[in-house]
C-alpha cells in the first residue's frame, strides 16, 4: 500500500475515533472510550477478505443504518443502560453521517444499493479540520460542568 493511502486511512480512522470520543464525552456520562471503539466499528469491514463481494466490502453492510441500529439495540439488550447505549449510538451514527457525505456515500436503504451523496471530501484537509474543531469545541464546552444529555433527558422531577 502506498504511503499516501496509509496516511489518508490513518487520518480518517483517527478522525472517526476522535469524533466518537468527543460525542460520548461531551454528551453522556458513559466511558468516552466507547466513542473510540464504536466510532471505528463500521471500518471493521477492512478485515473482510478481498474475495468477498457486496455487501461484505468497505462501505457495505457495516456502513448502513440497519447495522448501526442492530448494534445499538444489542448494546441496550446486553447492558440495559441508556447512557451507554446513547454513547454507542452517537459514535457509530457519527461515522455513518460523516461517510454518507463523502463521494462514495453509504447505503442508507440497505439492502438496496443506493449510494447517493453530496460528494464532499469529508476526509480531506478542510473537512477534517472542521470535524476536529467541532469535536474540540464539544470537549471544551463539556469542561464547564454542564450536565450531560442523559441528565436532562431522563430526569424524573
Backbone as a chain_set.jsonl record, in Angstrom:
{"seq": "XXXXXXXXXXXXXXXXXXXXXXXXXXXXXXXXXXXXXXXXXXXXXXXXXXXXXXXXXXXXXXXXXXXXXXXXXXXXXXXXXXXXXXXXXXXXXXXXXXXXXXXXXXXXXXXXXXXXXXXXXXXXXXXXXXXXXXXXXXXXXXXXXXXXXXXXXXXXX", "coords": {"N": [[0.855, -1.174, 0.0], [0.543, 2.196, -0.814], [2.231, 5.108, 0.535], [0.735, 7.511, 0.669], [-1.907, 6.574, 0.694], [-1.928, 5.133, 3.088], [-1.51, 7.22, 4.949], [-3.839, 8.71, 4.438], [-5.863, 6.878, 5.252], [-5.131, 6.542, 7.947], [-5.558, 9.136, 8.931], [-8.331, 9.329, 8.5], [-9.296, 7.24, 10.166], [-8.395, 8.112, 12.709], [-9.801, 10.496, 12.903], [-12.519, 9.603, 12.879], [-12.482, 8.162, 15.28], [-11.869, 10.203, 17.132], [-14.025, 11.993, 16.833], [-16.149, 10.317, 17.647], [-15.305, 9.843, 20.304], [-15.391, 12.475, 21.385], [-18.127, 13.073, 21.188], [-19.255, 11.095, 22.853], [-18.027, 11.76, 25.295], [-18.717, 14.448, 25.58], [-21.545, 14.511, 25.606], [-22.61, 12.482, 27.16], [-22.541, 10.499, 30.183], [-21.152, 8.239, 29.966], [-18.328, 5.994, 29.578], [-15.949, 7.566, 27.699], [-14.272, 6.187, 26.005], [-15.804, 4.338, 24.737], [-16.805, 5.735, 22.604], [-14.596, 5.877, 20.944], [-14.132, 3.174, 20.177], [-16.666, 2.41, 19.049], [-16.978, 4.423, 17.237], [-15.14, 3.718, 15.373], [-16.005, 1.219, 14.597], [-17.64, 0.664, 12.166], [-15.643, 0.607, 10.201], [-14.501, -1.822, 10.502], [-14.943, -3.46, 8.44], [-12.785, -3.468, 6.792], [-11.37, -5.664, 7.418], [-12.599, -7.753, 6.156], [-12.266, -10.463, 3.886], [-10.722, -9.91, 0.713], [-11.818, -11.295, -1.428], [-14.492, -11.543, -0.932], [-17.77, -10.401, -1.796], [-20.106, -7.657, -2.392], [-22.549, -7.546, 0.166], [-20.277, -7.447, 1.725], [-18.028, -5.674, 1.742], [-15.886, -2.751, 1.827], [-17.692, -0.026, 3.046], [-20.062, -1.343, 2.786], [-22.208, -3.557, 4.25], [-21.522, -2.896, 6.986], [-21.637, -0.182, 7.021], [-24.246, 0.842, 7.233], [-27.489, 2.095, 8.173], [-29.075, 0.044, 9.198], [-27.217, -1.809, 10.241], [-26.071, -0.165, 12.221], [-28.321, 0.315, 13.845], [-28.824, -2.291, 14.699], [-26.535, -2.766, 16.259], [-26.876, -0.804, 18.253], [-29.334, -1.591, 19.442], [-28.58, -4.145, 20.322], [-26.598, -3.413, 22.139], [-28.118, -2.102, 24.104], [-29.733, -4.249, 24.886], [-27.864, -5.932, 26.052], [-26.56, -4.4, 28.106], [-28.492, -2.774, 29.301], [-28.491, -0.023, 29.809], [-29.142, 3.246, 29.351], [-27.466, 5.432, 28.998], [-24.98, 4.395, 28.175], [-25.862, 3.169, 25.835], [-26.702, 5.412, 24.387], [-24.232, 6.721, 24.007], [-22.924, 4.822, 22.406], [-24.653, 4.804, 20.187], [-24.398, 7.475, 19.275], [-21.687, 7.532, 18.585], [-21.334, 5.499, 16.576], [-23.247, 6.406, 14.823], [-22.197, 8.909, 14.127], [-20.046, 8.171, 12.55], [-21.364, 7.05, 10.342], [-22.794, 9.274, 9.379], [-20.718, 11.058, 8.7], [-19.345, 9.537, 6.699], [-21.424, 9.255, 4.883], [-21.595, 11.661, 3.634], [-19.437, 11.755, 1.991], [-17.835, 11.312, -1.283], [-18.192, 8.558, -1.971], [-20.348, 7.77, -0.426], [-22.963, 6.06, 1.506], [-24.983, 3.087, 1.925], [-27.969, 3.967, 2.54], [-30.475, 2.828, 2.344], [-30.14, 0.11, 2.678], [-31.138, -3.26, 2.269], [-30.888, -2.375, -0.366], [-28.855, -1.148, -2.989], [-27.926, 1.967, -2.774], [-26.179, 4.285, -3.042], [-26.069, 7.401, -2.819], [-24.682, 10.608, -2.572], [-23.652, 13.892, -1.402], [-21.082, 14.325, -2.19], [-18.898, 15.435, -0.758], [-15.579, 16.098, 0.265], [-14.994, 14.611, 2.836], [-12.901, 13.512, 4.251], [-10.853, 15.043, 3.563], [-8.485, 17.772, 3.902], [-9.721, 20.291, 4.704], [-12.354, 19.549, 5.595], [-11.634, 17.72, 7.584], [-10.299, 19.376, 9.404], [-12.477, 20.969, 10.16], [-14.148, 18.994, 11.377], [-12.493, 18.204, 13.518], [-12.245, 20.652, 14.865], [-14.902, 21.171, 15.665], [-15.247, 18.925, 17.305], [-13.292, 19.38, 19.297], [-14.38, 21.72, 20.298], [-16.742, 20.692, 21.43], [-15.633, 19.166, 23.496], [-14.404, 21.205, 25.028], [-16.622, 22.761, 25.688], [-17.987, 20.918, 27.266], [-16.313, 20.872, 29.411], [-17.009, 22.874, 31.146], [-18.71, 21.968, 33.066], [-21.441, 21.571, 32.621], [-24.54, 19.745, 32.714], [-24.83, 16.396, 31.362], [-26.386, 14.926, 28.407], [-28.068, 12.633, 29.176], [-28.75, 13.38, 31.8], [-30.482, 15.636, 31.604], [-32.446, 14.622, 29.935], [-33.495, 12.356, 31.07], [-34.506, 12.959, 33.512], [-36.647, 12.807, 36.363], [-38.142, 14.624, 37.722]], "CA": [[0.0, 0.0, 0.0], [1.372, 3.39, -0.92], [2.304, 5.953, 1.722], [-0.381, 8.457, 0.662], [-3.115, 5.839, 1.091], [-1.785, 4.829, 4.516], [-1.745, 8.47, 5.67], [-5.251, 9.032, 4.286], [-6.633, 5.983, 6.121], [-4.806, 6.869, 9.341], [-6.284, 10.362, 9.245], [-9.765, 9.025, 8.573], [-9.542, 6.443, 11.381], [-8.201, 8.957, 13.889], [-10.914, 11.45, 12.941], [-13.729, 8.893, 13.328], [-12.309, 7.841, 16.696], [-11.92, 11.434, 17.921], [-15.401, 12.498, 16.811], [-16.907, 9.441, 18.534], [-14.865, 10.124, 21.676], [-15.88, 13.774, 21.844], [-19.577, 12.988, 21.362], [-19.525, 10.305, 24.061], [-17.568, 12.526, 26.457], [-19.423, 15.726, 25.68], [-22.992, 14.445, 25.745], [-23.055, 11.398, 28.039], [-21.682, 10.191, 31.317], [-20.536, 6.94, 29.687], [-16.884, 5.991, 29.335], [-15.77, 8.094, 26.341], [-13.568, 5.222, 25.145], [-16.825, 3.697, 23.905], [-16.874, 6.531, 21.386], [-13.473, 5.498, 20.076], [-14.382, 1.847, 19.616], [-17.845, 2.358, 18.194], [-16.744, 5.354, 16.14], [-14.333, 2.991, 14.379], [-16.595, -0.081, 14.285], [-18.007, 0.416, 10.764], [-14.465, 0.323, 9.374], [-14.096, -3.212, 10.696], [-15.091, -4.149, 7.153], [-11.472, -3.584, 6.159], [-10.872, -7.005, 7.72], [-13.251, -8.754, 5.315], [-11.394, -10.924, 2.789], [-10.908, -9.201, -0.556], [-12.592, -12.122, -2.352], [-15.928, -11.414, -0.65], [-18.431, -9.381, -2.604], [-21.115, -6.861, -1.72], [-22.334, -6.36, 0.991], [-19.113, -7.626, 2.612], [-16.954, -4.842, 1.212], [-15.851, -1.473, 2.546], [-18.903, 0.766, 2.851], [-21.184, -2.237, 2.532], [-23.08, -3.873, 5.378], [-21.187, -2.214, 8.244], [-21.87, 1.257, 6.86], [-25.669, 1.022, 6.979], [-28.295, 2.35, 9.369], [-29.54, -1.239, 9.729], [-26.119, -2.304, 11.067], [-25.966, 0.707, 13.399], [-29.476, 0.042, 14.7], [-28.595, -3.605, 15.299], [-25.521, -2.59, 17.305], [-27.462, -0.017, 19.347], [-30.31, -2.451, 20.121], [-27.821, -5.197, 21.018], [-25.946, -2.776, 23.287], [-29.11, -1.912, 25.164], [-30.158, -5.57, 25.347], [-26.805, -6.507, 26.885], [-26.207, -3.629, 29.307], [-29.678, -2.118, 29.878], [-28.067, 1.288, 30.29], [-29.43, 4.224, 28.292], [-26.306, 6.303, 28.808], [-24.027, 3.653, 27.335], [-26.489, 2.988, 24.524], [-26.649, 6.71, 23.713], [-22.844, 6.935, 23.588], [-22.678, 3.905, 21.285], [-25.421, 5.289, 19.043], [-23.803, 8.709, 18.74], [-20.384, 7.237, 17.977], [-21.494, 4.778, 15.309], [-24.006, 7.302, 13.955], [-21.317, 9.952, 13.591], [-19.272, 7.561, 11.468], [-22.228, 6.923, 9.164], [-23.096, 10.609, 8.852], [-19.51, 11.57, 8.042], [-19.099, 8.808, 5.456], [-22.519, 9.445, 3.933], [-21.361, 12.909, 2.913], [-18.278, 11.602, 1.096], [-18.203, 10.933, -2.648], [-18.631, 7.154, -2.064], [-21.621, 7.637, 0.26], [-23.283, 4.799, 2.161], [-26.282, 2.545, 1.507], [-28.97, 4.32, 3.549], [-31.647, 1.967, 2.199], [-29.712, -1.286, 2.64], [-30.239, -3.974, 1.371], [-30.799, -1.809, -1.706], [-27.624, -0.395, -3.224], [-28.399, 3.327, -3.034], [-25.133, 5.181, -2.55], [-26.074, 8.785, -3.263], [-24.077, 11.507, -1.592], [-23.349, 15.209, -1.951], [-19.729, 14.304, -2.724], [-17.976, 16.294, -0.006], [-14.327, 15.421, 0.63], [-15.044, 14.642, 4.301], [-11.619, 13.127, 4.825], [-9.861, 15.982, 3.064], [-7.91, 18.667, 4.911], [-10.672, 21.279, 5.216], [-13.404, 18.877, 6.368], [-11.021, 17.146, 8.778], [-10.09, 20.493, 10.34], [-13.804, 21.327, 10.686], [-14.578, 17.938, 12.3], [-11.669, 18.285, 14.729], [-12.587, 21.891, 15.564], [-16.187, 20.955, 16.327], [-15.021, 17.953, 18.375], [-12.591, 20.078, 20.382], [-15.374, 22.616, 20.878], [-17.616, 19.882, 22.293], [-14.874, 18.831, 24.701], [-14.218, 22.429, 25.805], [-17.937, 23.116, 26.215], [-18.278, 19.961, 28.331], [-15.422, 21.118, 30.537], [-17.535, 23.863, 32.089], [-19.514, 21.316, 34.086], [-22.858, 21.464, 32.314], [-24.991, 18.351, 32.778], [-24.821, 15.667, 30.105], [-27.691, 14.659, 27.804], [-28.941, 11.773, 29.979], [-29.23, 14.084, 32.984], [-31.645, 16.465, 31.347], [-33.484, 13.893, 29.192], [-34.015, 11.251, 31.865], [-34.909, 13.438, 34.841], [-37.996, 12.403, 36.745], [-38.759, 15.672, 38.542]], "C": [[0.899, 1.234, 0.0], [1.223, 4.298, 0.302], [1.117, 6.92, 1.793], [-1.667, 7.794, 1.14], [-3.081, 5.511, 2.586], [-2.056, 6.079, 5.353], [-3.212, 8.885, 5.609], [-6.097, 8.191, 5.239], [-6.376, 6.278, 7.596], [-5.552, 8.131, 9.78], [-7.781, 10.13, 9.395], [-10.094, 8.252, 9.845], [-9.442, 7.301, 12.636], [-9.353, 9.961, 14.019], [-12.198, 10.781, 13.412], [-13.646, 8.577, 14.828], [-12.46, 9.091, 17.553], [-13.325, 12.027, 17.954], [-16.269, 11.648, 17.736], [-16.587, 9.69, 19.996], [-15.481, 11.42, 22.189], [-17.394, 13.768, 22.032], [-19.934, 12.218, 22.63], [-19.153, 11.089, 25.318], [-18.397, 13.779, 26.67], [-20.898, 15.621, 25.997], [-23.511, 13.293, 26.605], [-22.118, 11.276, 29.225], [-21.015, 8.836, 31.141], [-19.033, 7.101, 29.499], [-16.648, 6.462, 27.898], [-14.976, 7.169, 25.425], [-14.542, 4.417, 24.308], [-16.937, 4.419, 22.567], [-15.759, 6.205, 20.415], [-13.784, 4.178, 19.382], [-15.542, 1.808, 18.647], [-17.786, 3.386, 17.074], [-15.942, 4.708, 15.014], [-15.007, 1.715, 13.869], [-16.985, -0.283, 12.821], [-16.815, 0.096, 9.862], [-13.863, -1.046, 9.663], [-14.215, -4.007, 9.412], [-13.782, -4.205, 6.365], [-10.864, -4.961, 6.402], [-11.558, -8.097, 6.906], [-12.287, -9.189, 4.213], [-11.734, -10.223, 1.475], [-11.772, -9.985, -1.539], [-14.103, -12.014, -2.113], [-16.514, -10.28, -1.483], [-19.465, -8.634, -1.764], [-22.13, -7.782, -1.08], [-21.125, -6.45, 1.911], [-17.875, -6.957, 2.032], [-16.917, -3.561, 2.043], [-17.023, -0.613, 2.098], [-20.078, -0.086, 2.398], [-22.034, -2.358, 3.783], [-22.787, -3.058, 6.641], [-21.372, -0.701, 8.183], [-23.342, 1.517, 6.535], [-26.394, 1.354, 8.281], [-28.81, 1.055, 10.001], [-28.479, -1.851, 10.642], [-26.02, -1.485, 12.352], [-27.117, 0.437, 14.367], [-29.327, -1.302, 15.406], [-27.601, -3.503, 16.456], [-26.109, -1.844, 18.506], [-28.464, -0.862, 20.135], [-29.597, -3.548, 20.914], [-27.124, -4.628, 22.252], [-26.935, -2.605, 24.435], [-29.572, -3.255, 25.74], [-29.139, -6.182, 26.305], [-26.62, -5.722, 28.18], [-27.38, -2.939, 29.992], [-29.35, -0.756, 30.484], [-28.247, 2.297, 29.157], [-28.242, 5.128, 28.001], [-25.279, 5.639, 27.901], [-24.589, 3.502, 25.93], [-26.469, 4.286, 23.728], [-25.24, 6.997, 23.2], [-22.508, 6.074, 22.374], [-23.396, 4.413, 20.039], [-24.84, 6.548, 18.424], [-22.489, 8.429, 18.034], [-20.543, 6.555, 16.626], [-22.28, 5.639, 14.317], [-23.149, 8.388, 13.342], [-20.485, 9.417, 12.429], [-20.117, 7.493, 10.195], [-22.551, 8.282, 8.547], [-21.891, 11.169, 8.106], [-19.309, 10.867, 6.698], [-20.217, 8.983, 4.432], [-22.346, 10.714, 3.109], [-20.23, 12.809, 1.897], [-18.731, 11.212, -0.307], [-18.704, 9.484, -2.78], [-19.98, 6.935, -1.396], [-21.756, 6.329, 1.017], [-24.649, 4.338, 1.666], [-27.328, 2.802, 2.59], [-30.162, 3.377, 3.509], [-31.274, 0.493, 2.072], [-30.888, -2.19, 3.006], [-30.22, -3.478, -0.069], [-29.477, -1.051, -1.834], [-28.024, 1.006, -3.679], [-27.384, 4.361, -2.585], [-25.166, 6.537, -3.251], [-25.393, 9.606, -2.18], [-23.85, 12.866, -2.231], [-21.917, 15.324, -2.46], [-18.739, 15.223, -2.048], [-16.726, 15.486, 0.363], [-14.184, 15.431, 2.15], [-13.756, 14.195, 4.967], [-10.481, 13.942, 4.216], [-9.434, 16.934, 4.182], [-8.946, 19.605, 5.522], [-11.737, 20.616, 6.089], [-12.839, 18.261, 7.645], [-10.778, 18.222, 9.827], [-11.425, 20.911, 10.956], [-14.273, 20.292, 11.702], [-13.792, 17.991, 13.611], [-12.008, 19.539, 15.539], [-13.906, 21.749, 16.319], [-16.013, 19.991, 17.502], [-14.306, 18.583, 19.568], [-13.543, 21.045, 21.071], [-16.328, 21.885, 21.81], [-16.901, 19.555, 23.591], [-14.674, 20.048, 25.605], [-15.54, 22.839, 26.448], [-18.306, 22.204, 27.373], [-17.462, 20.274, 29.581], [-15.987, 22.132, 31.53], [-18.526, 23.276, 33.086], [-21.001, 21.271, 33.827], [-23.294, 20.001, 32.358], [-25.015, 17.709, 31.393], [-26.246, 15.421, 29.623], [-28.563, 13.77, 28.69], [-29.504, 12.473, 31.213], [-30.507, 14.857, 32.675], [-32.703, 15.769, 30.509], [-34.145, 12.813, 30.03], [-34.457, 11.684, 33.263], [-36.349, 13.067, 35.118], [-38.712, 13.446, 37.584], [-40.034, 16.174, 37.917]], "O": [[1.89, 1.297, 0.728], [0.213, 4.255, 1.006], [0.554, 7.124, 2.869], [-2.429, 8.387, 1.904], [-4.103, 5.605, 3.266], [-2.76, 6.005, 6.36], [-3.77, 9.355, 6.6], [-6.949, 8.723, 5.951], [-7.306, 6.264, 8.403], [-6.11, 8.179, 10.877], [-8.417, 10.667, 10.301], [-11.066, 8.572, 10.529], [-10.298, 7.228, 13.518], [-9.818, 10.236, 15.125], [-12.901, 11.331, 14.26], [-14.633, 8.713, 15.55], [-13.113, 9.047, 18.595], [-13.767, 12.513, 18.995], [-17.043, 12.19, 18.526], [-17.488, 9.744, 20.834], [-16.027, 11.463, 23.291], [-17.894, 14.407, 22.958], [-20.808, 12.634, 23.391], [-19.897, 11.075, 26.299], [-18.736, 14.129, 27.8], [-21.463, 16.536, 26.594], [-24.722, 13.14, 26.764], [-21.043, 11.876, 29.257], [-20.38, 8.335, 32.069], [-18.535, 8.206, 29.287], [-17.111, 5.808, 26.963], [-14.996, 7.339, 24.206], [-14.159, 3.867, 23.275], [-17.138, 3.792, 21.527], [-15.953, 6.25, 19.201], [-13.711, 4.075, 18.157], [-15.433, 1.249, 17.556], [-18.473, 3.237, 16.063], [-16.053, 5.101, 13.853], [-14.623, 1.188, 12.826], [-16.678, -1.341, 12.27], [-16.966, -0.61, 8.865], [-12.814, -1.386, 9.116], [-13.66, -5.099, 9.298], [-13.693, -4.924, 5.37], [-9.956, -5.381, 5.685], [-11.141, -9.254, 6.96], [-11.563, -8.357, 3.666], [-12.903, -9.979, 1.175], [-12.402, -9.382, -2.408], [-14.898, -12.353, -2.989], [-15.822, -9.321, -1.825], [-19.671, -8.935, -0.588], [-22.553, -8.74, -1.726], [-20.965, -5.608, 2.795], [-16.828, -7.58, 1.856], [-17.805, -3.316, 2.86], [-17.301, -0.495, 0.905], [-20.978, 0.394, 1.71], [-22.523, -1.357, 4.308], [-23.715, -2.581, 7.294], [-21.268, -0.023, 9.205], [-23.649, 2.325, 5.658], [-25.966, 0.945, 9.36], [-28.965, 0.986, 11.22], [-28.812, -2.362, 11.711], [-25.9, -2.044, 13.442], [-26.904, 0.341, 15.576], [-29.667, -1.429, 16.582], [-27.814, -4.095, 17.514], [-25.86, -2.222, 19.651], [-28.446, -0.85, 21.366], [-29.974, -3.842, 22.048], [-27.065, -5.285, 23.292], [-26.632, -2.921, 25.585], [-29.777, -3.376, 26.948], [-29.509, -6.868, 27.257], [-26.531, -6.322, 29.251], [-27.269, -2.556, 31.156], [-29.869, -0.39, 31.539], [-27.581, 2.207, 28.126], [-28.044, 5.541, 26.859], [-24.772, 6.26, 26.966], [-23.871, 3.686, 24.946], [-26.243, 4.264, 22.518], [-25.076, 7.467, 22.074], [-21.879, 6.546, 21.427], [-22.811, 4.448, 18.956], [-24.79, 6.681, 17.201], [-22.204, 9.024, 16.995], [-19.95, 6.988, 15.638], [-22.013, 5.608, 13.116], [-23.336, 8.756, 12.182], [-20.25, 10.121, 11.446], [-19.649, 7.836, 9.109], [-22.577, 8.418, 7.324], [-22.031, 11.696, 7.002], [-19.122, 11.526, 5.675], [-19.974, 8.869, 3.231], [-22.891, 10.825, 2.011], [-20.084, 13.679, 1.039], [-19.883, 10.824, -0.502], [-19.56, 9.213, -3.623], [-20.695, 6.001, -1.761], [-20.791, 5.578, 1.156], [-25.387, 5.113, 1.057], [-27.55, 1.955, 3.456], [-30.799, 3.147, 4.537], [-31.991, -0.283, 1.442], [-31.58, -1.904, 3.983], [-29.59, -4.107, -0.919], [-29.039, -0.391, -0.891], [-28.412, 1.206, -4.83], [-27.727, 5.245, -1.8], [-24.383, 6.789, -4.167], [-25.527, 9.308, -0.993], [-23.852, 12.988, -3.456], [-21.569, 16.318, -3.098], [-17.83, 15.74, -2.698], [-16.828, 14.316, 0.733], [-13.359, 16.164, 2.696], [-13.546, 14.478, 6.147], [-9.309, 13.585, 4.333], [-9.98, 16.887, 5.285], [-9.036, 19.702, 6.746], [-11.995, 21.072, 7.203], [-13.502, 18.279, 8.682], [-11.025, 18.0, 11.013], [-11.492, 21.178, 12.156], [-14.747, 20.658, 12.777], [-14.368, 17.84, 14.689], [-12.051, 19.487, 16.768], [-14.013, 22.158, 17.475], [-16.57, 20.216, 18.576], [-14.677, 18.341, 20.717], [-13.517, 21.176, 22.295], [-16.683, 22.406, 22.868], [-17.489, 19.653, 24.669], [-14.767, 19.927, 26.827], [-15.573, 23.219, 27.618], [-18.879, 22.662, 28.362], [-17.889, 19.964, 30.693], [-15.486, 22.235, 32.65], [-19.122, 24.014, 33.871], [-21.765, 20.958, 34.739], [-22.494, 19.111, 32.068], [-25.197, 18.388, 30.383], [-27.205, 15.681, 30.351], [-29.715, 14.126, 28.939], [-30.626, 12.182, 31.627], [-31.497, 14.745, 33.399], [-33.802, 16.309, 30.384], [-35.26, 12.395, 29.719], [-34.752, 10.836, 34.105], [-37.174, 13.021, 34.206], [-39.792, 13.173, 38.109], [-40.687, 17.058, 38.472]]}, "num_chains": 1, "name": "protein.A"}
